[in-house]
Every structure is written in structure tokens, then in C-alpha cells.
């Protein structure tokens, strides 16, 4: 009998990169009820917090029984199905992995194969419930506040940080599952991608590092996650590109080189294929919100030697950068210029000092 394909649900467009809803007694795990109770995958994270009732999941080869005060986190690519659900209440949230702090996501990847299940004590349950209520309130709020999206993303990461901490504390309890070699290989591959995605763009590059054939690596990754190896390389690359477009002023051409592309046109095509929008349009669509600009601290080593000279240069720079904090500091005998605020091109700072016959170098 021919094996049917495992259905993949892709994350629908959302202004916030997440969707959250209370569980109701009539709640269906996903809208497509005809396949909800069949094995399926998501290309996004799903979090289930059960306050009352009963849910039985199959998550890969594991049976997960959810009873009151329990939480399940399913990662992108994880094959799962709901076997039974009755009299339930709680919360369900789906969210794009690109919203997560890379360090916390990396830690979760290291300590679990794909999914994490938690039985929560009263304090932990209150912590997660309170944050989910706040996210839901912000999600429902209209009109949108200037920082509303950032508030939700910060609260989401707080949930993920706490889940990562809980998962780490449960490592001795979960280690007995004895994850099979394909799952271990998949996790190793994902970690290598996070480390080398700027330099290594092909599955063959990673198969060489892992001492396996390209076909074996691809088949293993596809079997475990439902996605080809190339998918994870592209997701990591475009995810970093989106962060740089949001939080820095680097040009698209400079960004393509920083990410290891020799042809900016190829980078633009890849970004459009993965994100369904061009890099320039993505930046324009998101940078009209002031909250997307994150303050940075830039340091420059200079040959300025006197306090009155430093004062004049500060005055010059403040004319160019009136919203920035600018100061000089003596560090290890060198006069260091410090600029704090929205990212600026170092060349702009260098040119300002050159007008006063001084030089600087970003450090």
C-alpha cells in the first residue's frame, strides 16, 4: 500500500509573526479539521498550555499525555498528531522561529531533539499563563501601539527563555529516551548550520563536515523533519538577513557580502524566494516603525590628544547625529570615541574627524 504524504502546514501571514488563542471546549487543534487528527507537520513553533481537560498527542515516536498544568512545545518539522482531546481549556500559540532569541533557540536545539513537554508546578503555570494573557491582550488590542509588536516579541522570548531553563533542568529525566541516530544527526546538522551558514551554503559542505554522503544526509534530514537540508541553510541565512535589515543600516549589497554571497542579485532572489518579499521592501515595510531601531554602542580609536579638541569634535558630531550620545574616554592610553544610538556608517564618523585633521578606526 502506498504511503501517503505527511501534510505540512505553513505559517499564515501575520502582522506580528504569531497567532494566539484560548483553548475552548470545542477547540480544534488546527483549522483543517479533516486532517487535524492525522500525522502532520508545521513550519513554525506551536505551544499548548493545558489548564483543564485531557489531550493525547503522538509526537514522533513518543506518546504525550497532557493533563491539567502541563505544556507542550512542538518545533518546526516535528511530526505530530492529536489522538484525543476532551473538555479542554488553556492556551495555544503558534509563532515564527525568527522571532526567538538565537541563543535561547540554540540552547533548546542542543537539549531536545524536536519537542519539549513539561508538567508545571503552580508557580511555573502562573508564570506562563500570565505571559500568555498579556500576549493575547496585546494581540487583540486595537489600535496598535507604537511598541506593541516589540512587547509581544519580548513576552514571547520570556516564555521561551523559561522553557529553555525548564528543559535544561529536565535533561536527566529526558535522556533515557535514547534518541536514534537520525535524530542525533539532524541536531548535529542544525548546530553546524547555525555556526557556518555564512560560509557554507550547500548540503555537500555539511556532509563533508559530518563524514557522510550528501544523499544520506539529505534523506536523513528529510525523513526526520520533512524538510530538505537546503531549507535549514536558507532559513538560517534569511533569518539573519531579516535581523540585519531591521536593526542595522547596512545596505543590501553590503549585507549580501556579509552573509557570504559574492553575487548580490542571487542573494536578493534567494531572500525573495524564502521571505516572499524583497530585502528592500522588507526593510521599508518594517522600518516605518521607530521601535524597530535598536540602540547600539560604536567605539572608535582616535588620535585626538587634548580635551578641548575632543569637545570640538563632539560638537561637530552632534550636529550630524543630534539624537546620539557622544563622548570620549581614555582607555589604555588611547582616546576612544563612543557613540550610542541608532546605527551609523563608520565612514560618516571618519569623515567628520578628517575635517579636523584627525583619524579614527572602529573597534
C-alpha positions in Angstrom: 0.0 0.0 0.0 1.4 3.4 -1.0 2.3 5.6 1.9 0.5 8.9 1.9 2.5 12.1 2.4 2.6 13.8 5.7 0.8 17.1 5.4 2.8 20.3 6.1 1.0 23.4 7.5 2.8 26.6 6.7 2.5 29.7 8.9 0.0 32.2 7.5 1.0 35.8 7.2 0.6 37.7 10.5 1.5 41.3 11.3 3.1 40.0 14.5 4.7 36.7 13.4 2.5 34.9 15.9 -1.1 33.8 16.5 -2.6 33.1 19.9 -6.0 31.9 21.1 -7.6 30.5 24.2 -8.4 26.8 24.0 -12.2 26.2 24.1 -14.1 23.0 24.9 -14.9 22.8 21.2 -11.3 23.7 20.2 -9.8 22.0 17.2 -6.0 21.8 17.1 -5.9 23.3 13.7 -8.5 24.8 11.3 -8.1 21.9 8.8 -10.2 19.6 10.9 -10.2 16.8 8.3 -6.5 16.2 8.8 -6.1 17.5 12.4 -6.1 14.0 13.8 -3.7 12.7 11.1 0.1 13.0 11.4 1.2 16.4 10.1 4.0 19.0 10.4 4.2 22.7 10.9 6.9 25.1 9.6 6.5 27.1 12.9 6.5 26.5 16.6 3.4 25.5 18.4 2.9 25.9 22.2 0.0 24.2 24.0 -0.7 25.1 27.7 -3.5 22.9 29.2 -5.3 24.3 32.2 -8.1 21.7 32.4 -9.2 18.6 30.5 -7.2 16.0 28.6 -5.2 15.8 25.4 -3.3 12.9 23.9 -0.6 13.6 21.3 1.7 11.5 19.3 5.0 13.4 18.9 7.2 11.5 16.5 7.6 8.1 18.3 6.5 9.4 21.7 3.1 9.4 23.3 2.4 12.6 25.2 -0.4 12.8 27.6 -1.4 16.3 28.6 -3.3 16.8 31.8 -4.0 20.0 33.7 -1.0 22.2 34.4 1.1 20.8 31.5 2.7 22.4 28.5 3.9 21.1 25.1 6.2 22.9 22.7 6.4 21.4 19.2 9.2 22.6 16.9 9.1 23.2 13.2 9.2 19.9 11.2 8.1 17.8 14.1 5.6 15.1 13.0 2.7 15.0 15.5 -1.0 14.3 15.7 -3.7 14.8 18.3 -5.2 11.4 19.2 -7.8 12.6 21.7 -9.0 15.9 23.2 -11.8 16.4 25.7 -13.2 19.1 28.0 -10.1 21.3 27.4 -9.2 24.8 28.4 -6.0 26.7 28.2 -3.9 28.4 25.5 -2.5 27.6 22.1 0.1 29.8 20.3 1.9 29.5 17.0 4.9 31.6 16.2 7.7 32.1 13.7 11.1 30.8 14.9 12.7 34.0 13.6 11.2 35.9 16.5 13.2 33.9 19.0 16.5 34.9 20.6 19.1 32.9 18.7 20.9 32.0 22.0 17.8 30.6 23.6 16.8 28.7 20.4 20.3 27.2 20.1 20.1 26.0 23.7 16.8 24.3 23.1 18.1 22.7 20.0 21.0 21.3 22.0 18.9 19.8 24.8 16.0 18.3 22.9 15.5 16.6 19.6 12.4 18.5 18.5 9.6 18.7 21.1 9.5 19.5 24.9 6.9 18.5 27.4 6.6 20.0 30.9 4.5 19.2 33.9 4.2 22.6 35.6 4.1 23.4 39.3 1.8 26.2 40.5 4.4 28.9 40.2 5.5 27.8 36.7 1.9 27.5 35.5 1.2 31.1 36.8 4.3 32.4 35.1 3.4 31.0 31.6 -0.3 31.8 32.0 0.3 35.4 32.9 2.6 36.0 30.0 0.2 34.3 27.5 -2.7 36.5 28.8 -0.5 39.6 28.3 0.4 38.5 24.7 -3.2 37.8 23.9 -4.3 41.2 25.3 -1.7 42.9 23.1 -2.7 40.7 20.1 -6.3 41.7 20.5 -5.6 45.4 21.2 -6.7 48.0 18.7 -5.5 50.4 17.6 -1.9 49.2 17.6 0.6 51.0 19.9 3.9 52.1 18.6 5.8 49.4 20.5 3.0 46.8 20.6 4.9 44.3 18.3 8.0 44.6 20.3 6.1 44.0 23.6 4.7 40.8 22.2 8.0 39.6 20.9 9.7 40.3 24.3 7.0 38.4 26.1 7.3 35.5 23.7 11.0 35.3 24.3 10.5 35.4 28.1 8.3 32.3 27.6 11.0 30.6 25.5 13.8 31.5 28.0 11.8 30.0 30.8 11.0 26.9 28.7 14.7 26.5 27.9 15.6 26.7 31.6 13.0 24.1 32.5 14.1 21.9 29.6 17.7 22.1 30.8 16.7 21.1 34.4 14.8 18.1 33.0 17.7 16.8 30.9 18.5 13.9 33.2 14.8 12.8 33.0 14.5 13.0 29.3 17.9 11.5 28.4 16.5 7.9 28.7 14.6 8.2 25.5 17.8 7.3 23.7 17.2 9.4 20.5 18.0 7.4 17.4 21.0 8.1 15.2 18.9 10.0 12.5 17.6 12.5 15.1 21.1 13.0 16.6 22.4 13.6 13.1 19.7 16.1 12.4 20.5 18.0 15.5 24.2 18.0 14.7 23.4 19.3 11.2 21.3 22.1 12.6 24.0 23.2 15.0 26.6 23.2 12.2 24.3 25.3 10.1 23.9 27.9 12.9 27.7 28.1 13.2 28.7 28.0 9.5 25.8 29.3 7.4 27.7 32.4 6.3 30.5 30.4 4.7 28.8 27.1 3.8 25.8 27.2 1.6 25.4 23.7 0.2 24.4 20.4 1.8 27.6 18.9 0.4 29.6 21.3 2.6 27.9 19.9 5.8 28.0 16.3 4.7 31.8 16.6 4.3 32.0 18.0 7.9 29.8 15.1 9.2 31.7 12.5 7.1 28.5 11.1 5.4 27.4 11.2 1.8 25.2 14.1 0.6 22.3 11.8 -0.3 22.4 10.1 3.1 22.4 13.5 4.9 19.5 14.8 2.7 17.5 11.7 3.1 18.0 11.7 6.9 17.1 15.3 7.3 14.0 14.9 5.1 12.9 11.8 7.0 13.2 13.4 10.4 11.9 16.9 9.7 10.0 16.8 6.4 12.3 19.5 5.0 15.4 19.1 2.8 18.8 20.1 4.2 18.8 23.2 2.0 15.7 24.5 3.7 17.5 24.9 7.0 20.5 26.6 5.4 18.2 29.1 3.7 16.1 29.7 6.8 19.1 30.5 8.9 20.6 32.8 6.2 17.4 34.7 5.6 16.6 34.9 9.3 19.9 36.6 9.9 19.3 38.9 6.9 16.0 40.0 8.3 17.5 40.8 11.7 20.3 42.9 10.0 17.7 44.7 7.8 15.6 45.5 10.8 18.3 46.6 13.3 21.1 48.0 11.2 21.5 50.4 8.4 23.8 48.1 6.3 23.0 48.3 2.6 21.5 45.2 0.8 24.7 44.9 -1.2 26.9 45.0 2.0 24.5 42.6 3.7 24.8 40.1 0.9 28.6 40.1 1.2 28.5 39.9 5.0 26.4 36.7 4.6 28.9 35.1 2.3 27.3 35.9 -1.1 29.5 37.0 -4.0 26.5 38.0 -6.1 24.1 40.4 -4.5 21.5 39.6 -7.2 21.5 35.9 -6.2 21.1 36.9 -2.5 18.1 39.1 -3.4 16.4 36.3 -5.4 17.0 33.8 -2.5 15.6 36.3 0.0 12.5 36.8 -2.1 12.0 33.1 -2.6 12.2 32.4 1.2 10.5 35.5 2.6 8.1 36.3 -0.3 9.3 39.9 -0.3 12.5 41.7 -1.5 15.1 42.8 1.1 14.4 46.5 0.3 10.7 46.0 0.6 11.0 44.1 3.8 13.1 46.9 5.4 10.8 49.6 4.1 7.7 47.7 5.5 9.2 47.4 8.9 11.4 50.5 9.4 8.4 52.8 9.3 8.0 51.9 13.0 10.5 53.6 15.2 10.6 50.7 17.7 12.4 48.6 15.2 15.6 50.6 15.6 17.7 49.2 18.3 20.4 51.4 20.0 24.0 50.3 19.5 27.3 51.4 21.0 30.0 52.1 18.5 33.7 52.6 19.6 36.4 54.3 17.6 40.1 54.6 18.4 41.3 58.1 17.6 44.5 60.2 17.6 42.8 63.1 19.5 45.0 64.0 22.4 43.5 67.1 24.1 40.2 67.7 25.9 39.4 70.9 24.1 39.9 69.1 20.8 37.6 66.3 21.9 34.9 68.9 22.9 35.0 70.5 19.4 34.7 67.1 17.7 31.8 66.2 19.9 30.1 69.4 18.9 30.7 68.6 15.2 29.3 65.1 15.6 26.2 66.2 17.5 25.3 68.4 14.5 25.3 65.3 12.3 23.8 63.0 15.0 21.7 65.1 17.2 19.8 62.1 18.8 23.0 60.2 19.8 25.1 60.2 23.0 28.7 61.0 22.2 31.7 61.1 24.4 35.5 60.5 24.6 37.2 58.1 27.1 40.8 57.4 27.8 41.4 53.6 27.7 44.8 52.1 27.9 46.4 55.4 26.9 44.2 55.7 23.8 41.5 58.3 23.3 38.3 56.3 22.5 35.3 57.9 20.8 32.0 56.4 21.9 28.7 56.9 20.0 25.5 55.4 21.3 22.2 55.5 19.3 20.9 54.2 16.1 23.5 52.5 13.9 25.5 54.9 11.7 28.1 54.3 9.0 31.7 54.4 10.4 32.7 56.3 7.3 30.4 59.2 8.2 32.2 59.5 11.6 35.6 59.2 10.0 34.9 62.0 7.5 33.8 64.3 10.4 37.1 63.8 12.2 39.1 64.2 8.9 37.7 67.7 8.6 39.6 68.5 11.8 42.7 66.6 10.6 42.1 63.6 12.9 41.7 59.9 12.1 39.7 57.2 13.7 39.2 53.4 13.4 36.2 51.5 14.5 37.0 48.9 17.2 
